[in-house]
Amino acid sequence: MIYLDNAATSWPKPPTVVQAVADFIKRGCANPGRSAHAMARMADEAVMHTREIIAGFFNISNPLRIVFMPNTTYALNTAIQGIINPGDHVVTTMMEHNSILRPLSTLEKAGIIQIDYIEPDKFGRITIQSIKKTVTKSTSVLCMTHSSNVTGAIMPVAEAGKHCRANGVLFLVDSAQSAGIVPIDVENMCIDILAFPGHKGLLGLQGTGGLYVRENVPIRPLVQGGTGSFSDSLTQPDIFPDVLESGTLNVPGIAGLGKAVQYIIDTGISNIFLKKQQLLRMLMEGIEKESNITVYSPIPEANSGILAFNIENMDSSEVGYLLDKRFGVCVRSGLHCAPLAHRSLGTRDRGMVRISPGFFNDENEIDLTVKALQGIARGSYR
């Protein structure tokens, strides 16, 4: 099997991650912040250690502004429901995932907010010029992805953040496809709120992710409940991370996430990005002479690691099926939870095939995948 669906979930995980999760489960799995016994303290320390590692990784000055959540979707919904108010003008892009589009659309349909959408170019890229044209001093929030989950296009987040900061606009960034691949510095990029997954580029387990909220950004909790603090009060604590972090955490997963991020730090994020660029370039060069293949992704240097394409006269799901059943290549096909992106790129009727190599893939796997794609495109796979 050749696994090339890392944009959905990265695999395999670094050995240190697997070991950390197993060790934690074996040694003790108590709830952090709920008890004073040794096992609970160990859980507390594991969670705080991971907060500190992630804080350093994203240049977050206060680790307690990081809130652990099950995934990026949960984090984005928490942010959108927590910071947006009636009458707000919200700007987003046509390239967003449904984790942003659906909660915003629900608020718009209820008459609570007004939304403006920024159009992409043919590779799904959003320009800083279009952002500056749409985001004005009357805008309350800009919600945008750092990198498209459809085409891999990397967006001008740093420039957008500076424009938002200069105009008093809150800046919410979805880093589902960039965290662990493209460097993120919340200070230099002027990011007010950052949603991140643990299970994709950060190389951790499913069921992990989080939300960073800058100091002095007011936010309402989406979920309220037990936090282990102020337990005599009937109202949710307003301190971080407790205000947004109710219920039992996935402590084994968080412990593993700490090891995963440390692995990225030790390896060097630039080396990871370079490896993904190299593999992506092999894929693109391998199919560039196939006249019946349409590529939607930008060049590797402007791409977080995705090759999105279609083969003429074939449904994307058929191509994905053939890659899996005949060649043992795991990819994603169809619509990628981003309906406005597909509408903009003209692929709403059949979706597209998405190949996303990871750091642990090798050139031999890419070579075999290229041969498979050439065979399918030429009709010679039979």
LUMGU-364290 format. One record per residue (C-alpha): residue number from 1; residue in one letter; x, y, z. Coordinates in steps of 0.25 Angstrom, whole numbers, plus 5000, padded with zeros to 4 digits. Layout:
PT  pos  code    px    py    pz
PT  NUM     a     X     Y     Z
...
***
This chain:
PT  pos  code    px    py    pz
PT    1     m  5000  5000  5000
PT    2     i  5005  5014  4997
PT    3     y  4998  5024  5006
PT    4     l  4997  5038  4999
PT    5     d  4985  5044  5007
PT    6     n  4993  5052  5017
PT    7     a  4984  5064  5015
PT    8     a  4973  5057  5022
PT    9     t  4982  5050  5032
PT   10     s  4997  5048  5033
PT   11     w  5002  5034  5033
PT   12     p  5011  5027  5038
PT   13     k  5013  5035  5051
PT   14     p  5027  5036  5057
PT   15     p  5031  5025  5066
PT   16     t  5033  5035  5078
PT   17     v  5018  5038  5077
PT   18     v  5014  5024  5077
PT   19     q  5023  5021  5089
PT   20     a  5018  5033  5096
PT   21     v  5003  5029  5095
PT   22     a  5006  5015  5099
PT   23     d  5014  5019  5111
PT   24     f  5004  5029  5116
PT   25     i  4993  5019  5115
PT   26     k  5001  5008  5122
PT   27     r  5006  5017  5133
PT   28     g  4993  5024  5136
PT   29     c  4982  5031  5130
PT   30     a  4976  5040  5141
PT   31     n  4969  5054  5138
PT   32     p  4977  5066  5139
PT   33     g  4973  5077  5148
PT   34     r  4962  5069  5155
PT   35     s  4970  5062  5166
PT   36     a  4983  5064  5174
PT   37     h  4988  5050  5174
PT   38     a  5001  5046  5166
PT   39     m  4994  5041  5154
PT   40     a  4986  5053  5152
PT   41     r  4998  5062  5154
PT   42     m  5006  5054  5143
PT   43     a  4994  5056  5134
PT   44     d  4994  5071  5137
PT   45     e  5009  5072  5134
PT   46     a  5008  5064  5121
PT   47     v  4997  5074  5116
PT   48     m  5005  5086  5120
PT   49     h  5018  5081  5114
PT   50     t  5010  5080  5101
PT   51     r  5005  5094  5102
PT   52     e  5019  5099  5104
PT   53     i  5024  5092  5092
PT   54     i  5013  5097  5083
PT   55     a  5014  5111  5089
PT   56     g  5029  5111  5085
PT   57     f  5026  5105  5071
PT   58     f  5016  5116  5067
PT   59     n  5023  5127  5075
PT   60     i  5012  5128  5085
PT   61     s  5016  5136  5097
PT   62     n  5006  5130  5107
PT   63     p  5004  5115  5106
PT   64     l  4991  5116  5114
PT   65     r  4985  5123  5102
PT   66     i  4985  5110  5095
PT   67     v  4972  5102  5097
PT   68     f  4972  5087  5093
PT   69     m  4960  5082  5085
PT   70     p  4957  5069  5077
PT   71     n  4960  5075  5064
PT   72     t  4961  5088  5055
PT   73     t  4946  5087  5052
PT   74     y  4942  5088  5067
PT   75     a  4953  5099  5068
PT   76     l  4947  5108  5057
PT   77     n  4933  5106  5061
PT   78     t  4937  5111  5075
PT   79     a  4944  5123  5070
PT   80     i  4933  5127  5060
PT   81     q  4922  5125  5070
PT   82     g  4930  5132  5081
PT   83     i  4935  5145  5074
PT   84     i  4925  5148  5064
PT   85     n  4913  5158  5068
PT   86     p  4900  5162  5062
PT   87     g  4902  5172  5051
PT   88     d  4917  5168  5048
PT   89     h  4922  5169  5034
PT   90     v  4931  5156  5032
PT   91     v  4940  5154  5020
PT   92     t  4944  5140  5016
PT   93     t  4949  5133  5003
PT   94     m  4943  5124  4993
PT   95     m  4954  5114  4997
PT   96     e  4950  5111  5011
PT   97     h  4946  5097  5017
PT   98     n  4932  5095  5021
PT   99     s  4937  5096  5036
PT  100     i  4937  5111  5033
PT  101     l  4926  5112  5022
PT  102     r  4915  5105  5029
PT  103     p  4915  5112  5043
PT  104     l  4917  5126  5035
PT  105     s  4906  5122  5026
PT  106     t  4897  5118  5037
PT  107     l  4899  5132  5044
PT  108     e  4896  5139  5030
PT  109     k  4883  5131  5028
PT  110     a  4879  5135  5042
PT  111     g  4881  5150  5038
PT  112     i  4892  5151  5049
PT  113     i  4903  5155  5040
PT  114     q  4907  5160  5026
PT  115     i  4918  5152  5018
PT  116     d  4927  5156  5006
PT  117     y  4934  5145  4999
PT  118     i  4948  5147  4992
PT  119     e  4949  5139  4979
PT  120     p  4962  5131  4976
PT  121     d  4970  5130  4963
PT  122     k  4970  5117  4955
PT  123     f  4980  5110  4964
PT  124     g  4971  5114  4977
PT  125     r  4980  5125  4981
PT  126     i  4975  5138  4988
PT  127     t  4983  5150  4986
PT  128     i  4986  5161  4996
PT  129     q  4981  5171  4986
PT  130     s  4967  5165  4987
PT  131     i  4968  5164  5002
PT  132     k  4971  5178  5003
PT  133     k  4960  5182  4994
PT  134     t  4949  5174  5002
PT  135     v  4954  5176  5016
PT  136     t  4951  5190  5021
PT  137     k  4951  5197  5034
PT  138     s  4936  5193  5035
PT  139     t  4939  5178  5035
PT  140     s  4939  5171  5048
PT  141     v  4946  5158  5045
PT  142     l  4954  5152  5033
PT  143     c  4953  5137  5034
PT  144     m  4963  5130  5024
PT  145     t  4971  5117  5022
PT  146     h  4986  5117  5022
PT  147     s  4986  5107  5011
PT  148     s  4975  5101  5002
PT  149     n  4971  5087  5005
PT  150     v  4967  5086  4991
PT  151     t  4979  5091  4983
PT  152     g  4989  5093  4993
PT  153     a  4991  5107  4990
PT  154     i  4998  5115  5001
PT  155     m  4991  5128  5004
PT  156     p  4997  5142  5008
PT  157     v  4994  5140  5022
PT  158     a  5005  5150  5028
PT  159     e  5001  5161  5019
PT  160     a  4986  5159  5022
PT  161     g  4989  5159  5037
PT  162     k  4997  5172  5036
PT  163     h  4985  5178  5028
PT  164     c  4975  5173  5038
PT  165     r  4983  5179  5050
PT  166     a  4985  5192  5043
PT  167     n  4969  5193  5041
PT  168     g  4965  5187  5055
PT  169     v  4960  5174  5048
PT  170     l  4960  5161  5056
PT  171     f  4968  5151  5048
PT  172     l  4964  5136  5049
PT  173     v  4973  5126  5042
PT  174     d  4970  5112  5039
PT  175     s  4984  5104  5039
PT  176     a  4978  5090  5036
PT  177     q  4987  5089  5024
PT  178     s  4999  5097  5028
PT  179     a  5002  5094  5042
PT  180     g  5015  5086  5043
PT  181     i  5018  5088  5028
PT  182     v  5019  5104  5026
PT  183     p  5025  5112  5037
PT  184     i  5014  5120  5046
PT  185     d  5018  5131  5055
PT  186     v  5006  5137  5061
PT  187     e  5013  5150  5065
PT  188     n  5019  5153  5052
PT  189     m  5007  5149  5044
PT  190     c  4998  5157  5053
PT  191     i  4989  5145  5055
PT  192     d  4978  5147  5066
PT  193     i  4972  5133  5066
PT  194     l  4979  5121  5061
PT  195     a  4971  5107  5059
PT  196     f  4981  5095  5057
PT  197     p  4979  5080  5056
PT  198     g  4988  5070  5063
PT  199     h  4986  5059  5053
PT  200     k  4991  5065  5040
PT  201     g  5004  5072  5038
PT  202     l  5007  5072  5053
PT  203     l  5008  5057  5052
PT  204     g  5000  5054  5064
PT  205     l  4987  5046  5066
PT  206     q  4973  5047  5062
PT  207     g  4964  5054  5073
PT  208     t  4975  5065  5075
PT  209     g  4975  5079  5071
PT  210     g  4974  5093  5077
PT  211     l  4971  5108  5077
PT  212     y  4980  5119  5081
PT  213     v  4973  5132  5085
PT  214     r  4982  5145  5086
PT  215     e  4982  5153  5099
PT  216     n  4970  5163  5100
PT  217     v  4962  5156  5090
PT  218     p  4948  5154  5096
PT  219     i  4942  5140  5093
PT  220     r  4929  5133  5098
PT  221     p  4930  5118  5101
PT  222     l  4923  5108  5091
PT  223     v  4923  5097  5102
PT  224     q  4921  5099  5117
PT  225     g  4924  5089  5128
PT  226     g  4934  5083  5137
PT  227     t  4948  5090  5136
PT  228     g  4954  5086  5150
PT  229     s  4954  5100  5154
PT  230     f  4944  5109  5161
PT  231     s  4935  5097  5163
PT  232     d  4926  5104  5173
PT  233     s  4921  5114  5162
PT  234     l  4909  5112  5153
PT  235     t  4916  5120  5142
PT  236     q  4928  5116  5133
PT  237     p  4941  5122  5138
PT  238     d  4946  5133  5129
PT  239     i  4961  5129  5130
PT  240     f  4969  5122  5120
PT  241     p  4969  5111  5116
PT  242     d  4958  5107  5125
PT  243     v  4948  5116  5118
PT  244     l  4948  5108  5105
PT  245     e  4953  5095  5111
PT  246     s  4942  5087  5117
PT  247     g  4941  5072  5120
PT  248     t  4952  5061  5119
PT  249     l  4963  5064  5110
PT  250     n  4970  5053  5101
PT  251     v  4982  5053  5110
PT  252     p  4989  5041  5103
PT  253     g  4987  5048  5090
PT  254     i  4992  5061  5095
PT  255     a  5004  5055  5101
PT  256     g  5007  5049  5087
PT  257     l  5004  5062  5080
PT  258     g  5015  5068  5089
PT  259     k  5025  5057  5084
PT  260     a  5020  5060  5069
PT  261     v  5023  5075  5070
PT  262     q  5036  5072  5076
PT  263     y  5040  5063  5065
PT  264     i  5036  5074  5055
PT  265     i  5045  5083  5062
PT  266     d  5057  5073  5063
PT  267     t  5055  5070  5048
PT  268     g  5053  5084  5044
PT  269     i  5040  5089  5038
PT  270     s  5048  5094  5026
PT  271     n  5053  5080  5023
PT  272     i  5039  5075  5024
PT  273     f  5034  5085  5014
PT  274     l  5046  5083  5005
PT  275     k  5043  5068  5005
PT  276     k  5029  5070  5001
PT  277     q  5032  5080  4990
PT  278     q  5042  5069  4984
PT  279     l  5031  5058  4984
PT  280     l  5021  5068  4979
PT  281     r  5030  5072  4968
PT  282     m  5033  5058  4964
PT  283     l  5018  5056  4963
PT  284     m  5015  5068  4954
PT  285     e  5027  5066  4945
PT  286     g  5022  5051  4943
PT  287     i  5009  5055  4938
PT  288     e  5011  5068  4931
PT  289     k  5012  5062  4917
PT  290     e  4999  5055  4919
PT  291     s  4990  5064  4911
PT  292     n  4977  5059  4916
PT  293     i  4981  5062  4931
PT  294     t  4977  5076  4936
PT  295     v  4984  5080  4949
PT  296     y  4978  5090  4958
PT  297     s  4990  5092  4968
PT  298     p  5000  5103  4968
PT  299     i  5015  5100  4967
PT  300     p  5022  5092  4979
PT  301     e  5028  5105  4984
PT  302     a  5014  5111  4987
PT  303     n  5008  5098  4991
PT  304     s  5007  5092  5004
PT  305     g  5007  5078  4998
PT  306     i  4995  5075  4989
PT  307     l  4994  5070  4975
PT  308     a  4979  5073  4970
PT  309     f  4975  5068  4956
PT  310     n  4965  5062  4947
PT  311     i  4966  5052  4936
PT  312     e  4958  5056  4924
PT  313     n  4945  5048  4922
PT  314     m  4947  5041  4935
PT  315     d  4940  5044  4949
PT  316     s  4950  5047  4960
PT  317     s  4944  5035  4968
PT  318     e  4947  5025  4957
PT  319     v  4961  5030  4957
PT  320     g  4962  5029  4972
PT  321     y  4956  5015  4971
PT  322     l  4966  5010  4961
PT  323     l  4978  5015  4968
PT  324     d  4973  5008  4981
PT  325     k  4968  4995  4975
PT  326     r  4978  4993  4964
PT  327     f  4991  5000  4969
PT  328     g  4989  5000  4984
PT  329     v  4990  5015  4984
PT  330     c  4982  5023  4995
PT  331     v  4977  5036  4990
PT  332     r  4965  5045  4992
PT  333     s  4955  5048  4981
PT  334     g  4941  5055  4980
PT  335     l  4937  5068  4986
PT  336     h  4947  5072  4998
PT  337     c  4937  5079  5008
PT  338     a  4939  5092  5000
PT  339     p  4927  5094  4991
PT  340     l  4931  5109  4988
PT  341     a  4945  5105  4984
PT  342     h  4940  5094  4974
PT  343     r  4930  5104  4968
PT  344     s  4941  5114  4966
PT  345     l  4950  5104  4960
PT  346     g  4939  5098  4951
PT  347     t  4939  5084  4957
PT  348     r  4926  5084  4965
PT  349     d  4920  5073  4956
PT  350     r  4931  5062  4958
PT  351     g  4941  5067  4968
PT  352     m  4955  5065  4967
PT  353     v  4966  5055  4971
PT  354     r  4975  5059  4982
PT  355     i  4989  5053  4984
PT  356     s  4996  5058  4997
PT  357     p  5010  5052  4999
PT  358     g  5015  5053  5013
PT  359     f  5029  5054  5020
PT  360     f  5030  5038  5021
PT  361     n  5027  5035  5006
PT  362     d  5039  5032  4997
PT  363     e  5043  5034  4983
PT  364     n  5040  5020  4979
PT  365     e  5026  5021  4984
PT  366     i  5024  5034  4976
PT  367     d  5030  5027  4963
PT  368     l  5020  5016  4964
PT  369     t  5009  5026  4966
PT  370     v  5013  5033  4954
PT  371     k  5013  5020  4946
PT  372     a  4999  5017  4951
PT  373     l  4994  5031  4947
PT  374     q  5000  5030  4933
PT  375     g  4994  5016  4931
PT  376     i  4980  5021  4935
PT  377     a  4982  5034  4927
PT  378     r  4986  5026  4914
PT  379     g  4975  5015  4917
PT  380     s  4986  5004  4917
PT  381     y  4984  5000  4932
PT  382     r  4975  4988  4927
***
